Amino acid sequence: MKVLVVGSGGREHAVVKKLAENPEIERIYCAPGNGGISVQATPVDIKAIDAEGMVAFAKKEGIDFAVVTPDDPLVLGMADAMEEAGIPAFGPSKKAAQIEGSKVFAKNLMKKYGIPTAKYEVFDDPGKVVEYIERENCFPAVIKADGLALGKGVVIAKNLEEAKEAVHSIMEDKIFGKSGNQVVVEEFLTGKEVSVLAFTDSHTVSPMVSSMDHKRAYDNDEGPNTGGMGTIAPSPYYTADVAKRCMEEIFLPTVEAMKKEGCPFKGCLYFGLILTEQGPKVIEYNCRFGDPETQVVLPLLESDLLHIMQACTDGTLAEQEVKFSDGAAACVILASGGYPVAYEKGKPISGLVDGQLPGEENVTVYHSGTAITEDGQLVTNGGRVLGVTATGPRLTNALSHAYEAAEKISFEKLHKRSDIGLRALKALAEKQ
């Protein structure tokens, strides 16, 4: 069997590695892939958003199953294009991907079907946004670009000046392009944030292990928002009671709502949640695996990933086992100095052999932004370069092992947070 994975980051590397465990798969292609992925999958030089090129390649190579993981190609309709060409694909349709592609669509969906979320207003005029924020005079204020913005389209404004600056940047300077034609202004919710990825075939919902992302660039959750500087799984805040409420009040109602709106969701649905005093609420939806959440969730998956993905695609998820281990996982991101603003590429990476740390059990180095030069040197090729993931029976083991392993890797201007998982450890200690 031949499988094509669309994308080039750490998330795709985690998907490739887990798929490679299935003996039915004789070859995995990854388009465009990266330096580290090339050890387990054949890289293909096609841009992730090039649906025409991707389908042509899939037909030529006789691809049996496609996995579309990034948001851009999904929102543009890559899964639809594969299906139309007769190639089964894991990932939602273009219509269903709106749940991430348009925050306005997502918020209106939640309002219509009574799914708990923050109060909000939608604007397409920058002057009216500022007027509204001035009138409400409630800070912090959350300002979100409507469309995709590489995980950076959310500004939490602490005062009016910051709010004005955010509106100007998003709606007038168009730092996120057309994604800023509309903005959503939300009330600021307080509580514990949790990420839950879930497999769904548009009927059944099978949640994965919960996780906790660390979005800010620097320790103590300071600095600009990033794509994610590290993750742990499971989240200590996501108890069995919380999980039950989320399934009844959020997960199943969302999938039902999508069906009623004529855009049934198949694939991986990401729930960005906040656990408030009033109960769990949705901060955001994503129409795909999170990054770096995937790098801690999939290592804990004991069931076969390909079979689960096929079940999502053909509507038989209820019959498919989805089992996770009782252990924990931690991922520490090694980033280029200056990320997420300005950073250099092409820095040689040392400490790895065939992209991994030799002799390290229970540690995987997931490649996010790496490339291999003509002379075979592994170099940095992005803001987030590597994700060092360790698993263990408890979170303390996983975290200490991940950090010990990360110390063995080096490149010029390497930057990492030193406090990944500390909040989770504190929460676990308080429970005891």
C-alpha positions as CSV (number, residue, x, y, z in Angstrom):
1,M,0.0,0.0,0.0
2,K,1.2,3.5,-0.8
3,V,0.3,6.5,1.4
4,L,0.8,10.2,0.7
5,V,1.1,12.6,3.6
6,V,0.7,16.3,2.7
7,G,2.8,18.8,4.7
8,S,6.3,19.5,5.9
9,G,6.4,20.1,9.7
10,G,6.7,18.3,13.0
11,R,3.1,17.3,12.9
12,E,3.6,15.6,9.6
13,H,6.7,13.8,10.9
14,A,4.7,12.5,13.9
15,V,2.0,11.2,11.5
16,V,4.6,9.6,9.1
17,K,6.3,7.9,12.0
18,K,3.1,6.4,13.4
19,L,1.9,5.3,10.0
20,A,5.2,3.6,9.4
21,E,4.3,1.2,12.2
22,N,1.7,-0.4,9.9
23,P,3.2,-3.4,8.0
24,E,0.6,-3.0,5.2
25,I,2.2,0.2,4.1
26,E,5.0,-0.5,1.7
27,R,5.9,3.2,1.0
28,I,5.1,6.6,2.4
29,Y,5.6,9.8,0.4
30,C,5.6,13.2,2.1
31,A,5.0,16.4,0.1
32,P,7.0,18.5,0.4
33,G,8.4,16.9,3.6
34,N,11.7,18.0,5.3
35,G,15.2,16.9,6.1
36,G,14.2,14.6,9.0
37,I,11.0,13.2,7.5
38,S,13.1,12.0,4.5
39,V,14.5,9.2,6.7
40,Q,11.1,7.5,6.9
41,A,9.2,8.8,3.9
42,T,10.1,9.8,0.4
43,P,10.0,13.6,0.1
44,V,8.2,15.0,-3.0
45,D,8.9,18.6,-4.1
46,I,5.3,19.8,-4.4
47,K,3.9,22.7,-2.4
48,A,1.3,21.7,0.2
49,I,-1.2,24.1,-1.3
50,D,-0.8,22.8,-4.9
51,A,-3.9,20.6,-5.1
52,E,-3.5,20.0,-8.9
53,G,0.1,19.0,-8.6
54,M,-0.6,16.8,-5.6
55,V,-3.4,15.0,-7.3
56,A,-1.4,14.5,-10.4
57,F,1.4,12.9,-8.4
58,A,-1.0,10.7,-6.4
59,K,-2.5,9.4,-9.7
60,K,0.9,8.8,-11.3
61,E,2.3,7.0,-8.3
62,G,-0.8,4.9,-7.6
63,I,-1.4,6.4,-4.1
64,D,-3.9,4.3,-2.2
65,F,-4.6,6.7,0.6
66,A,-3.8,10.4,1.2
67,V,-3.5,12.2,4.6
68,V,-4.0,16.0,4.3
69,T,-2.8,17.6,7.6
70,P,-2.1,21.3,7.2
71,D,-4.9,23.9,7.5
72,D,-4.2,25.8,4.2
73,P,-4.6,22.9,1.8
74,L,-7.7,21.7,3.7
75,V,-9.4,25.1,3.6
76,L,-8.5,25.3,-0.2
77,G,-10.2,21.9,-0.8
78,M,-7.3,19.4,-1.1
79,A,-9.3,16.5,0.5
80,D,-12.1,17.2,-2.0
81,A,-9.7,17.2,-5.0
82,M,-8.3,13.8,-3.8
83,E,-11.7,12.2,-3.4
84,E,-12.8,13.5,-6.8
85,A,-9.8,11.8,-8.3
86,G,-10.8,8.5,-6.7
87,I,-8.2,8.6,-3.9
88,P,-9.5,8.2,-0.4
89,A,-8.3,11.1,1.8
90,F,-8.2,11.7,5.5
91,G,-9.2,15.3,6.2
92,P,-12.3,17.4,6.1
93,S,-13.9,18.8,2.9
94,K,-13.5,22.5,2.0
95,K,-16.9,23.3,3.4
96,A,-16.2,21.6,6.7
97,A,-12.7,23.1,7.0
98,Q,-14.5,26.5,7.3
99,I,-14.7,25.7,11.0
100,E,-11.1,26.8,11.2
101,G,-10.9,28.8,8.0
102,S,-13.4,31.4,9.2
103,K,-13.7,32.3,12.9
104,V,-16.9,34.1,12.0
105,F,-18.4,30.9,10.7
106,A,-17.2,29.0,13.8
107,K,-18.6,31.6,16.2
108,N,-21.9,31.8,14.5
109,L,-22.2,28.0,14.5
110,M,-21.6,27.9,18.2
111,K,-24.2,30.7,18.8
112,K,-26.8,29.0,16.6
113,Y,-26.5,25.6,18.3
114,G,-25.9,26.6,21.8
115,I,-22.3,25.4,22.1
116,P,-20.6,27.2,25.0
117,T,-18.1,29.9,23.9
118,A,-17.1,33.5,24.7
119,K,-19.5,36.4,23.9
120,Y,-18.4,38.0,20.7
121,E,-19.2,40.6,17.9
122,V,-18.1,40.5,14.3
123,F,-16.8,43.6,12.4
124,D,-15.7,44.5,8.9
125,D,-15.0,48.2,9.6
126,P,-11.9,49.1,11.7
127,G,-13.6,52.3,13.0
128,K,-16.5,50.4,14.4
129,V,-14.3,47.9,16.1
130,V,-12.5,50.6,18.0
131,E,-15.8,52.3,18.8
132,Y,-17.2,49.0,20.2
133,I,-14.0,48.4,22.3
134,E,-14.1,52.0,23.6
135,R,-17.8,51.6,24.5
136,E,-17.4,48.3,26.2
137,N,-14.2,49.4,28.0
138,C,-13.6,45.8,29.2
139,F,-9.9,44.6,29.1
140,P,-8.2,42.4,28.2
141,A,-10.1,42.3,24.9
142,V,-9.5,39.5,22.5
143,I,-9.2,40.4,18.8
144,K,-9.1,37.7,16.2
145,A,-8.5,37.8,12.4
146,D,-11.3,35.9,10.7
147,G,-9.1,33.7,8.5
148,L,-6.0,31.6,8.8
149,A,-2.9,33.3,10.2
150,L,-0.4,30.6,11.1
151,G,-1.7,30.4,14.6
152,K,-0.7,34.0,15.2
153,G,-4.0,35.9,14.3
154,V,-5.1,36.4,17.9
155,V,-4.3,39.5,19.9
156,I,-5.1,39.9,23.6
157,A,-5.2,43.7,24.1
158,K,-4.5,44.8,27.7
159,N,-5.7,48.4,27.0
160,L,-7.3,50.6,24.4
161,E,-3.9,51.6,22.8
162,E,-3.0,47.9,22.2
163,A,-6.5,47.2,20.8
164,K,-6.2,50.1,18.4
165,E,-2.7,48.9,17.3
166,A,-4.0,45.4,16.7
167,V,-7.0,46.5,14.7
168,H,-4.8,48.8,12.6
169,S,-2.3,45.9,11.9
170,I,-4.9,43.3,11.1
171,M,-7.5,45.3,9.2
172,E,-5.5,48.2,7.6
173,D,-1.9,47.0,7.3
174,K,-3.3,43.6,6.4
175,I,-0.4,41.7,8.2
176,F,-2.5,38.5,7.6
177,G,-3.7,39.5,4.1
178,K,-7.4,38.8,3.4
179,S,-7.7,36.9,6.7
180,G,-8.0,40.4,8.3
181,N,-11.0,41.6,6.2
182,Q,-13.2,40.8,9.2
183,V,-12.4,40.5,12.9
184,V,-14.1,38.9,15.9
185,V,-13.9,40.7,19.2
186,E,-14.5,38.4,22.1
187,E,-14.8,38.6,25.9
188,F,-11.7,37.5,27.7
189,L,-12.3,34.2,29.4
190,T,-10.3,33.0,32.5
191,G,-9.6,29.4,33.3
192,K,-7.3,26.5,32.4
193,E,-6.7,26.0,28.7
194,V,-6.8,22.4,27.3
195,S,-6.4,21.1,23.8
196,V,-8.3,18.0,22.7
197,L,-7.9,16.4,19.3
198,A,-10.6,14.1,18.2
199,F,-11.1,11.6,15.4
200,T,-14.5,11.8,13.8
201,D,-16.3,10.3,10.8
202,S,-19.1,12.9,11.2
203,H,-21.1,10.6,13.5
204,T,-18.8,9.1,16.1
205,V,-16.3,11.2,18.0
206,S,-13.2,9.5,19.5
207,P,-11.2,12.0,21.5
208,M,-7.5,11.6,21.8
209,V,-5.4,12.1,24.9
210,S,-5.7,15.7,26.1
211,S,-2.7,18.0,25.9
212,M,-1.5,21.4,27.0
213,D,0.3,23.8,24.6
214,H,2.7,26.6,25.5
215,K,2.1,29.3,22.9
216,R,4.3,32.2,24.1
217,A,7.9,32.5,22.9
218,Y,9.5,32.9,26.3
219,D,9.4,31.5,29.8
220,N,6.6,32.4,32.1
221,D,4.3,32.7,29.1
222,E,5.9,36.0,28.0
223,G,6.6,37.3,24.6
224,P,4.7,37.0,21.3
225,N,2.4,34.2,20.3
226,T,4.1,31.4,18.3
227,G,2.9,28.2,16.6
228,G,3.7,26.5,19.9
229,M,7.0,26.1,21.9
230,G,6.2,22.8,23.6
231,T,3.4,20.5,24.8
232,I,2.6,17.9,27.4
233,A,0.0,15.1,27.5
234,P,-2.3,14.4,29.2
235,S,-3.4,17.7,30.8
236,P,-3.9,17.4,34.5
237,Y,-6.9,19.7,34.3
238,Y,-8.8,17.4,31.9
239,T,-10.5,15.0,34.4
240,A,-13.0,12.3,33.6
241,D,-15.9,14.6,34.7
242,V,-14.6,17.4,32.4
243,A,-14.2,14.9,29.5
244,K,-17.8,13.8,30.0
245,R,-19.2,17.4,29.9
246,C,-17.1,18.2,26.9
247,M,-18.4,15.2,25.0
248,E,-22.1,16.0,25.9
249,E,-21.9,19.8,25.6
250,I,-19.3,20.4,22.9
251,F,-17.9,17.5,20.9
252,L,-21.1,15.7,19.8
253,P,-23.1,19.0,19.5
254,T,-20.4,20.4,17.2
255,V,-20.3,17.3,14.9
256,E,-24.2,17.3,14.8
257,A,-24.2,21.1,14.0
258,M,-21.8,20.6,11.1
259,K,-24.1,17.9,9.7
260,K,-27.2,20.1,10.0
261,E,-25.3,22.9,8.2
262,G,-24.6,20.6,5.3
263,C,-20.9,20.2,5.9
264,P,-20.3,17.0,7.8
265,F,-16.9,16.9,9.3
266,K,-14.6,13.9,8.7
267,G,-11.0,13.8,9.9
268,C,-9.3,15.3,13.0
269,L,-11.3,18.0,14.8
270,Y,-9.2,20.0,17.2
271,F,-11.0,21.6,20.2
272,G,-9.2,24.5,21.9
273,L,-10.9,24.6,25.2
274,I,-10.9,26.8,28.4
275,L,-12.2,25.4,31.6
276,T,-14.1,28.3,33.3
277,E,-16.0,28.4,36.5
278,Q,-19.2,28.0,34.4
279,G,-17.8,24.9,32.7
280,P,-15.8,24.1,29.6
281,K,-16.0,26.6,26.7
282,V,-14.6,26.6,23.1
283,I,-11.8,29.1,22.4
284,E,-11.3,27.9,18.9
285,Y,-11.7,24.9,16.5
286,N,-9.0,23.7,14.1
287,C,-9.8,21.4,11.2
288,R,-6.7,19.2,11.6
289,F,-4.1,17.9,14.0
290,G,-2.4,20.5,16.1
291,D,1.3,21.3,16.0
292,P,3.0,20.5,18.4
293,E,0.1,18.7,20.1
294,T,0.4,15.8,17.6
295,Q,4.0,15.3,18.7
296,V,2.8,14.2,22.2
297,V,-0.5,12.7,21.4
298,L,0.4,10.2,18.6
299,P,3.4,8.7,20.6
300,L,0.8,7.6,23.2
301,L,-1.5,6.0,20.6
302,E,-1.5,2.2,20.8
303,S,-4.1,1.5,18.0
304,D,-3.2,1.6,14.3
305,L,-3.3,5.1,12.9
306,L,-4.0,4.1,9.3
307,H,-7.0,1.9,10.3
308,I,-8.4,4.8,12.4
309,M,-8.0,7.3,9.5
310,Q,-9.6,4.9,7.0
311,A,-12.5,4.4,9.5
312,C,-13.0,8.2,9.7
313,T,-13.0,8.4,5.9
314,D,-15.5,5.5,5.3
315,G,-17.8,6.2,8.2
316,T,-17.0,3.1,10.4
317,L,-15.2,4.8,13.3
318,A,-17.7,3.3,15.8
319,E,-16.3,-0.2,15.0
320,Q,-12.6,0.9,15.2
321,E,-10.6,0.6,18.4
322,V,-8.9,3.9,19.4
323,K,-6.7,3.2,22.4
324,F,-4.0,5.3,24.2
325,S,-1.5,4.3,26.8
326,D,-1.7,5.4,30.4
327,G,1.7,7.1,30.2
328,A,2.7,10.7,29.6
329,A,4.6,12.6,26.9
330,A,6.4,15.9,26.7
331,C,7.7,17.9,23.7
332,V,10.3,20.7,23.9
333,I,10.6,22.8,20.7
334,L,14.0,23.9,19.6
335,A,13.5,27.1,17.7
336,S,15.7,29.5,15.7
337,G,16.8,32.6,17.6
338,G,14.4,35.5,16.9
339,Y,11.4,33.3,16.1
340,P,8.5,34.1,15.6
341,V,9.6,37.5,14.2
342,A,12.9,37.4,12.3
343,Y,15.3,34.5,12.2
344,E,18.1,33.0,10.1
345,K,18.1,29.7,8.2
346,G,20.9,27.3,7.1
347,K,22.5,26.8,10.5
348,P,24.2,23.3,10.8
349,I,22.6,21.0,13.4
350,S,24.8,18.7,15.5
351,G,24.1,15.8,17.8
352,L,21.8,13.8,15.5
353,V,22.4,10.7,13.4
354,D,19.9,10.1,10.6
355,G,17.8,12.8,12.3
356,Q,17.6,11.1,15.7
357,L,19.5,10.9,18.9
358,P,21.5,7.6,19.0
359,G,21.0,5.4,22.0
360,E,18.0,7.3,23.3
361,E,15.0,5.1,24.2
362,N,11.6,6.6,24.4
363,V,12.8,9.8,22.7
364,T,11.8,10.9,19.2
365,V,13.1,14.1,17.5
366,Y,10.4,15.4,15.2
367,H,11.6,17.7,12.5
368,S,9.7,20.9,11.9
369,G,12.0,23.1,9.9
370,T,15.1,21.2,8.7
371,A,16.7,20.6,5.3
372,I,19.6,18.5,4.0
373,T,22.2,20.4,2.0
374,E,23.8,18.9,-1.2
375,D,26.8,17.7,0.9
376,G,24.5,15.9,3.3
377,Q,24.5,18.4,6.2
378,L,21.3,18.7,8.3
379,V,20.6,22.4,8.7
380,T,17.9,24.7,10.1
381,N,15.1,25.7,7.7
382,G,12.4,27.4,9.7
383,G,11.4,29.1,12.9
384,R,10.5,26.0,14.8
385,V,13.3,23.6,13.9
386,L,12.9,20.4,16.0
387,G,10.5,19.0,18.6
388,V,12.2,16.7,21.2
389,T,9.5,14.3,22.5
390,A,10.0,11.9,25.3
391,T,7.4,9.4,26.8
392,G,7.4,7.9,30.3
393,P,5.1,6.4,32.9
394,R,4.6,9.8,34.5
395,L,4.9,13.4,33.3
396,T,8.0,14.0,35.5
397,N,9.8,11.3,33.7
398,A,8.8,12.4,30.3
399,L,9.8,16.1,31.0
400,S,13.2,15.4,32.5
401,H,14.0,13.0,29.7
402,A,12.9,15.4,27.0
403,Y,15.1,18.2,28.4
404,E,18.1,15.9,28.9
405,A,17.8,14.8,25.3
406,A,17.4,18.4,24.0
407,E,20.7,19.3,25.6
408,K,22.5,16.9,23.2
409,I,21.4,18.9,20.2
410,S,22.9,22.2,19.1
411,F,22.8,24.8,16.4
412,E,23.8,28.5,16.3
413,K,21.2,30.8,18.1
414,L,19.1,27.8,19.4
415,H,16.2,29.0,21.5
416,K,14.0,26.9,23.8
417,R,11.7,27.5,26.7
418,S,12.9,26.1,30.0
419,D,9.5,25.9,31.7
420,I,7.5,23.5,29.5
421,G,5.1,21.5,31.7
422,L,5.8,23.3,34.9
423,R,2.2,24.4,35.3
424,A,1.1,20.9,34.7
425,L,3.5,19.5,37.4
426,K,2.3,22.1,39.8
427,A,-1.3,21.1,39.2
428,L,-0.5,17.4,39.7
429,A,1.3,18.2,42.9
430,E,-1.8,20.2,44.2
431,K,-4.0,17.2,43.5
432,Q,-1.9,14.9,45.7
